[in-house]
Amino acid sequence: MTSKKQGGEGEAFWRFSLAFYARPGLAPALIALQDRDGRDVNVILYALWLGLARGHAMGAGDLAAAEAASAPLREAVVSELRGLRRRLRADPDPAIQTLRRRVQALEIAAERLVQDRLAGAVRPREAPGDRVAIAIANLDLCLGTDSTEAETVREALRGFSRRA
């Protein structure tokens, strides 16, 4: 059962994810990390949110807890729905495209459930310091430092934090 605190955290995380994912150039970078490198976009977003919104610097144990919270639903539900949606994309039949949009809505609902689970995976410990720097350190923990996509995410994070 999800507590009210987790539900509130899950909602805050979801709102952050929607706003951040909409940043120019970010969606293609995250999708490349997902498709090419097998990265979990929700875990990446969670690491950023923990740093930026909660001031929590993740450690390896936090990352492992987040990945463990995300993996079962991601593997059994989200990935399967995403694969089906992508396979249906090229079908010219309007009825199939209507079905594809329904599958996409289920995929988004499953992503939101993953994020609710992630919101309870780590008990955030707020630390003093620059929250953007904390979020970037969390990103580096997830991805390392030397990919074009990681730099795109860093730049989006800097721009997002100036806007917020």
Backbone as JSON, one array per atom type, in Angstrom:
{
  "sequence": "MTSKKQGGEGEAFWRFSLAFYARPGLAPALIALQDRDGRDVNVILYALWLGLARGHAMGAGDLAAAEAASAPLREAVVSELRGLRRRLRADPDPAIQTLRRRVQALEIAAERLVQDRLAGAVRPREAPGDRVAIAIANLDLCLGTDSTEAETVREALRGFSRRA",
  "N": [[0.84, -1.17, 0.0], [0.53, 2.23, -0.79], [1.73, 4.98, 0.92], [0.39, 8.19, 1.99], [2.41, 10.09, 1.95], [4.27, 8.95, 0.15], [2.62, 8.93, -2.11], [2.29, 11.7, -2.49], [4.96, 12.39, -2.94], [5.39, 10.83, -5.2], [3.65, 12.09, -6.98], [4.81, 14.65, -7.11], [7.28, 13.98, -8.22], [6.42, 12.95, -10.69], [5.29, 15.28, -11.89], [7.6, 16.86, -12.08], [9.07, 15.22, -13.88], [7.48, 15.3, -16.23], [7.64, 18.04, -16.88], [10.42, 18.4, -17.12], [11.17, 16.52, -19.09], [10.06, 17.65, -21.3], [11.84, 19.57, -22.11], [13.75, 21.17, -24.68], [15.33, 18.98, -26.96], [15.8, 17.04, -25.07], [14.18, 14.68, -24.86], [14.93, 13.06, -27.19], [17.61, 12.53, -26.46], [17.37, 11.1, -24.04], [15.88, 8.92, -24.92], [17.71, 7.78, -26.68], [19.68, 6.98, -24.84], [18.19, 5.07, -23.52], [17.42, 3.22, -25.57], [19.8, 2.59, -26.98], [21.76, 2.17, -24.99], [20.5, 0.8, -22.98], [19.6, 2.08, -20.69], [17.65, 3.11, -17.85], [15.22, 5.33, -18.13], [13.42, 6.38, -16.27], [14.78, 5.99, -13.85], [16.98, 7.65, -14.26], [15.67, 10.15, -14.43], [14.62, 10.16, -11.86], [16.95, 10.29, -10.3], [17.83, 12.83, -11.0], [15.68, 14.39, -10.09], [15.75, 13.8, -7.34], [18.13, 15.08, -6.66], [17.79, 17.79, -7.54], [15.21, 18.65, -6.62], [15.07, 17.67, -4.02], [17.56, 17.85, -2.89], [19.22, 15.68, -2.49], [22.03, 13.74, -2.46], [22.88, 11.0, -4.25], [24.06, 7.73, -3.45], [25.85, 4.7, -4.29], [24.3, 2.64, -3.2], [21.77, 3.84, -3.09], [21.25, 4.16, -5.81], [21.17, 1.46, -6.59], [18.91, 0.64, -5.12], [16.94, 2.18, -6.36], [17.04, 1.18, -8.98], [16.27, -1.46, -8.46], [13.66, -1.04, -7.58], [12.45, -0.13, -9.88], [12.91, -2.0, -11.96], [11.26, -4.51, -12.06], [8.6, -3.74, -12.97], [9.29, -2.23, -15.21], [10.55, -4.11, -16.88], [8.6, -6.18, -17.15], [6.22, -4.9, -17.89], [6.28, -2.1, -18.89], [8.31, -2.13, -20.93], [7.29, -4.1, -22.6], [4.82, -3.0, -23.44], [5.82, -0.69, -24.72], [7.29, -1.86, -26.8], [5.2, -3.12, -28.25], [3.68, -0.83, -28.97], [5.54, 0.48, -30.62], [5.84, -1.4, -32.67], [3.34, -1.24, -33.82], [3.33, 1.25, -34.96], [3.99, 1.66, -37.73], [1.85, 0.66, -39.13], [-0.65, 1.34, -41.47], [-3.39, 1.32, -41.07], [-6.18, 3.0, -39.85], [-7.69, 2.13, -37.64], [-5.88, 0.5, -36.3], [-4.03, 2.44, -35.59], [-5.54, 3.89, -33.78], [-5.76, 1.96, -31.8], [-3.03, 1.79, -31.2], [-2.62, 4.29, -29.98], [-4.09, 3.86, -27.65], [-2.59, 1.82, -26.48], [-0.29, 3.31, -26.02], [-1.27, 5.08, -24.07], [-1.63, 3.26, -21.99], [1.03, 2.52, -21.64], [2.12, 4.93, -20.69], [0.68, 5.15, -18.31], [1.75, 2.94, -16.99], [4.42, 3.78, -16.78], [4.05, 5.86, -15.0], [3.27, 4.45, -12.73], [5.66, 3.09, -12.24], [7.19, 5.32, -11.52], [5.85, 6.09, -9.18], [6.57, 3.95, -7.56], [9.32, 4.3, -7.52], [9.48, 6.72, -6.15], [9.25, 6.01, -3.52], [11.53, 4.57, -3.08], [13.94, 5.48, -2.05], [14.93, 7.04, 0.9], [15.0, 10.3, 1.07], [17.77, 12.33, 1.99], [18.31, 15.44, 2.81], [20.85, 17.58, 1.76], [23.22, 20.17, 2.36], [24.1, 22.59, -0.12], [24.7, 23.23, -3.63], [22.0, 22.55, -5.49], [21.73, 21.95, -8.21], [24.3, 21.09, -8.83], [24.35, 18.82, -7.2], [22.36, 17.29, -8.44], [23.58, 16.91, -10.93], [25.8, 15.39, -10.13], [24.41, 13.12, -9.3], [23.39, 12.33, -11.77], [25.81, 11.74, -13.08], [26.56, 9.54, -11.57], [24.66, 7.73, -12.44], [25.13, 7.61, -15.24], [27.79, 8.06, -15.91], [30.33, 10.23, -17.25], [30.94, 10.83, -19.88], [29.29, 10.99, -22.3], [27.54, 12.17, -25.17], [24.81, 12.43, -24.84], [24.56, 12.54, -22.05], [25.71, 15.02, -21.59], [23.84, 16.62, -22.89], [21.65, 16.22, -21.2], [22.68, 17.36, -18.86], [22.91, 20.08, -19.66], [20.22, 20.65, -20.18], [19.25, 20.38, -17.6], [20.56, 22.46, -16.27], [19.39, 24.69, -17.59], [16.72, 24.23, -16.95], [16.72, 24.51, -14.18], [17.3, 27.21, -13.92], [14.98, 28.26, -14.94], [13.05, 27.31, -13.18]],
  "CA": [[0.0, 0.0, 0.0], [1.28, 3.46, -0.88], [1.35, 5.97, 1.93], [0.1, 9.52, 1.45], [3.68, 10.75, 1.7], [4.79, 8.43, -1.11], [1.74, 9.41, -3.17], [2.67, 13.08, -2.72], [6.29, 12.37, -3.56], [5.21, 10.31, -6.55], [3.03, 13.15, -7.79], [5.82, 15.7, -7.33], [8.25, 13.42, -9.15], [5.75, 12.87, -12.0], [5.21, 16.64, -12.44], [8.97, 17.21, -12.48], [9.44, 14.44, -15.06], [6.78, 15.83, -17.4], [8.19, 19.36, -17.21], [11.82, 18.28, -17.53], [11.22, 15.74, -20.34], [9.62, 18.54, -22.38], [12.93, 20.48, -22.49], [14.23, 20.92, -26.06], [16.43, 18.05, -27.19], [15.99, 16.07, -24.0], [13.54, 13.39, -25.16], [15.77, 12.2, -28.04], [18.81, 12.1, -25.72], [16.98, 10.06, -23.08], [15.48, 7.73, -25.68], [18.96, 7.15, -27.16], [20.28, 6.29, -23.69], [17.34, 3.91, -23.25], [17.44, 2.23, -26.65], [21.16, 2.19, -27.35], [22.57, 1.77, -23.84], [19.71, 0.05, -22.02], [19.42, 2.85, -19.45], [16.29, 3.28, -17.38], [14.94, 6.77, -18.14], [12.79, 6.76, -15.01], [15.83, 6.06, -12.82], [17.73, 8.88, -14.54], [14.82, 11.27, -14.0], [14.54, 10.1, -10.4], [18.23, 10.79, -9.76], [17.83, 14.28, -11.2], [14.67, 14.95, -9.19], [16.26, 13.72, -5.96], [19.14, 16.11, -6.47], [17.3, 19.14, -7.75], [14.05, 18.99, -5.79], [15.21, 17.24, -2.63], [18.91, 18.08, -2.4], [19.74, 14.38, -2.04], [23.14, 13.18, -3.23], [22.74, 9.55, -4.26], [25.2, 6.84, -3.39], [25.66, 3.47, -5.06], [23.18, 1.91, -2.62], [20.54, 4.5, -3.53], [21.05, 3.81, -7.21], [20.76, 0.05, -6.62], [17.53, 0.58, -4.63], [16.08, 2.74, -7.4], [16.98, 0.21, -10.08], [15.48, -2.61, -8.0], [12.25, -0.64, -7.52], [11.96, 0.11, -11.24], [13.13, -3.11, -12.9], [10.18, -5.48, -12.32], [7.55, -3.17, -13.82], [9.89, -1.82, -16.49], [10.8, -5.28, -17.71], [7.42, -6.99, -17.4], [5.08, -4.15, -18.4], [6.6, -0.92, -19.7], [9.04, -2.51, -22.14], [6.39, -4.86, -23.48], [3.89, -2.04, -24.05], [6.59, 0.15, -25.64], [7.57, -2.66, -27.99], [3.97, -3.26, -29.02], [3.37, 0.48, -29.55], [6.48, 0.75, -31.71], [5.53, -2.3, -33.79], [2.1, -0.78, -34.45], [3.53, 2.6, -35.52], [4.05, 1.69, -39.2], [0.61, 0.14, -39.74], [-1.44, 2.46, -41.98], [-4.82, 1.16, -40.74], [-6.59, 3.96, -38.81], [-8.13, 1.41, -36.44], [-4.66, 0.08, -35.6], [-3.45, 3.64, -34.99], [-6.35, 4.16, -32.58], [-5.29, 0.97, -30.82], [-1.67, 2.2, -30.79], [-2.76, 5.39, -29.0], [-4.54, 3.25, -26.39], [-1.41, 1.15, -25.92], [0.56, 4.39, -25.52], [-1.85, 5.55, -22.8], [-1.28, 2.24, -20.99], [2.47, 2.64, -21.4], [2.32, 6.1, -19.83], [0.16, 4.78, -16.98], [2.74, 2.04, -16.38], [5.56, 4.63, -16.42], [3.68, 6.6, -13.79], [3.33, 3.48, -11.64], [7.09, 2.93, -11.96], [7.63, 6.5, -10.79], [5.31, 6.0, -7.81], [7.41, 3.0, -6.82], [10.62, 4.94, -7.33], [9.36, 7.8, -5.16], [9.42, 5.42, -2.2], [12.7, 3.68, -3.07], [15.05, 6.08, -1.3], [14.52, 8.04, 1.88], [15.9, 11.41, 0.79], [18.47, 13.06, 3.04], [18.66, 16.73, 2.23], [22.22, 18.0, 2.07], [23.48, 21.55, 1.94], [24.89, 22.71, -1.34], [24.09, 23.6, -4.9], [21.16, 21.42, -5.91], [22.04, 21.58, -9.6], [25.53, 20.28, -8.76], [23.97, 17.52, -6.63], [21.64, 16.55, -9.49], [24.57, 16.5, -11.93], [26.55, 14.28, -9.54], [23.52, 11.95, -9.38], [23.39, 11.92, -13.18], [27.09, 11.1, -13.36], [26.51, 8.22, -10.95], [23.83, 6.87, -13.31], [25.56, 7.5, -16.64], [29.17, 8.4, -16.2], [30.46, 11.64, -17.65], [31.48, 11.06, -21.23], [28.44, 10.76, -23.46], [26.87, 13.35, -25.7], [23.48, 12.51, -24.23], [24.71, 13.0, -20.66], [25.93, 16.47, -21.65], [22.54, 17.21, -23.24], [20.85, 16.21, -19.98], [23.26, 18.38, -17.96], [22.53, 21.41, -20.15], [18.78, 20.79, -19.93], [19.09, 20.55, -16.16], [20.98, 23.85, -15.94], [18.35, 25.58, -18.09], [15.49, 23.97, -16.19], [16.84, 25.06, -12.82], [17.2, 28.66, -14.03], [13.57, 28.56, -15.22], [12.26, 26.98, -11.99]],
  "C": [[0.89, 1.24, 0.0], [0.8, 4.44, 0.18], [1.06, 7.3, 1.26], [1.39, 10.25, 1.11], [4.27, 10.27, 0.38], [3.94, 8.91, -2.27], [2.06, 10.85, -3.51], [4.02, 13.19, -3.39], [6.19, 11.87, -4.99], [4.61, 11.34, -7.48], [4.03, 14.25, -8.1], [6.86, 15.22, -8.34], [7.67, 13.37, -10.57], [5.69, 14.26, -12.65], [6.59, 17.12, -12.9], [9.33, 16.51, -13.79], [8.77, 14.98, -16.32], [7.38, 17.16, -17.84], [9.62, 19.23, -17.74], [11.93, 17.56, -18.88], [10.85, 16.61, -21.54], [10.7, 19.52, -22.82], [13.42, 20.15, -23.9], [15.44, 19.98, -26.09], [16.57, 16.95, -26.15], [15.39, 14.7, -24.33], [14.4, 12.53, -26.08], [17.02, 11.69, -27.32], [18.46, 10.96, -24.77], [16.57, 8.77, -23.81], [16.71, 7.02, -26.25], [19.64, 6.39, -26.03], [19.5, 5.01, -23.38], [17.55, 2.83, -24.32], [18.83, 1.71, -26.97], [21.92, 1.57, -26.17], [21.8, 0.98, -22.78], [19.49, 0.76, -20.7], [17.94, 2.99, -19.12], [16.03, 4.78, -17.23], [14.3, 7.2, -16.82], [13.8, 6.85, -13.87], [16.67, 7.32, -13.02], [16.94, 10.09, -14.06], [14.71, 11.32, -12.48], [15.81, 10.65, -9.75], [18.29, 12.3, -9.88], [16.87, 14.95, -10.23], [15.15, 14.92, -7.74], [17.27, 14.83, -5.69], [18.56, 17.51, -6.51], [16.18, 19.51, -6.78], [14.24, 18.66, -4.32], [16.61, 17.47, -2.06], [19.59, 16.82, -1.91], [20.83, 13.9, -2.99], [23.07, 11.66, -3.12], [24.11, 8.88, -4.1], [24.89, 5.59, -4.21], [24.49, 2.65, -4.53], [21.84, 2.5, -3.01], [20.22, 4.14, -4.97], [20.58, 2.36, -7.35], [19.31, -0.09, -6.16], [16.56, 1.11, -5.68], [15.94, 1.75, -8.56], [16.15, -1.01, -9.7], [13.99, -2.28, -7.94], [11.64, -0.52, -8.92], [11.93, -1.15, -12.1], [11.94, -4.03, -13.11], [9.08, -4.94, -13.24], [8.09, -2.77, -15.19], [10.02, -3.02, -17.41], [9.52, -6.01, -18.1], [6.29, -6.22, -18.09], [5.49, -3.05, -19.36], [7.29, -1.31, -20.99], [8.16, -3.27, -23.12], [5.4, -3.93, -24.18], [4.61, -1.15, -25.05], [6.88, -0.62, -26.93], [6.35, -2.83, -28.87], [3.61, -1.94, -29.7], [4.27, 0.76, -30.74], [6.21, -0.15, -32.92], [4.29, -1.84, -34.54], [2.27, 0.54, -35.21], [3.43, 2.62, -37.05], [2.77, 1.23, -39.88], [-0.27, 1.31, -40.19], [-2.93, 2.41, -41.61], [-5.21, 2.13, -39.6], [-7.06, 3.28, -37.52], [-6.93, 0.93, -35.62], [-4.01, 1.28, -34.93], [-4.24, 4.09, -33.76], [-5.94, 3.21, -31.46], [-3.9, 1.35, -30.3], [-1.72, 3.33, -29.76], [-3.25, 4.86, -27.65], [-3.4, 2.52, -25.7], [-0.46, 2.2, -25.33], [0.04, 4.94, -24.2], [-1.56, 4.54, -21.68], [0.2, 2.29, -20.64], [2.77, 3.81, -20.46], [1.81, 5.82, -18.42], [1.14, 3.85, -16.26], [3.99, 2.81, -15.97], [5.26, 5.38, -15.12], [3.7, 5.68, -12.57], [4.79, 3.2, -11.25], [7.58, 4.12, -11.12], [7.08, 6.54, -9.37], [6.15, 5.06, -6.96], [8.78, 3.59, -6.54], [10.57, 5.99, -6.22], [9.51, 7.27, -3.73], [10.68, 4.59, -2.05], [13.82, 4.18, -2.18], [14.45, 7.07, -0.3], [15.48, 9.23, 1.72], [16.48, 12.05, 2.06], [18.94, 14.36, 2.42], [20.05, 17.12, 2.7], [22.38, 19.46, 1.65], [24.26, 21.55, 0.64], [24.03, 23.08, -2.52], [23.3, 22.4, -5.43], [21.39, 21.01, -7.36], [23.3, 20.71, -9.61], [25.23, 18.9, -8.18], [23.27, 16.68, -7.7], [22.61, 16.07, -10.57], [25.43, 15.35, -11.4], [25.71, 13.01, -9.56], [23.47, 11.42, -10.81], [24.68, 11.19, -13.53], [27.17, 9.71, -12.74], [25.73, 7.25, -11.85], [24.49, 6.58, -14.65], [27.05, 7.56, -16.87], [29.19, 9.81, -16.77], [30.74, 11.87, -19.12], [30.57, 10.65, -22.38], [27.8, 12.07, -23.88], [25.51, 13.53, -25.05], [23.56, 13.0, -22.79], [24.94, 14.51, -20.64], [24.63, 17.19, -22.01], [21.65, 17.28, -22.01], [21.37, 17.26, -19.0], [22.83, 19.79, -18.37], [21.04, 21.65, -19.93], [18.51, 21.05, -18.45], [19.47, 21.98, -15.74], [19.91, 24.85, -16.38], [17.05, 25.45, -17.31], [15.56, 24.62, -14.82], [16.8, 26.58, -12.85], [15.75, 29.09, -14.22], [12.73, 28.36, -13.97], [12.59, 27.9, -10.89]]
}
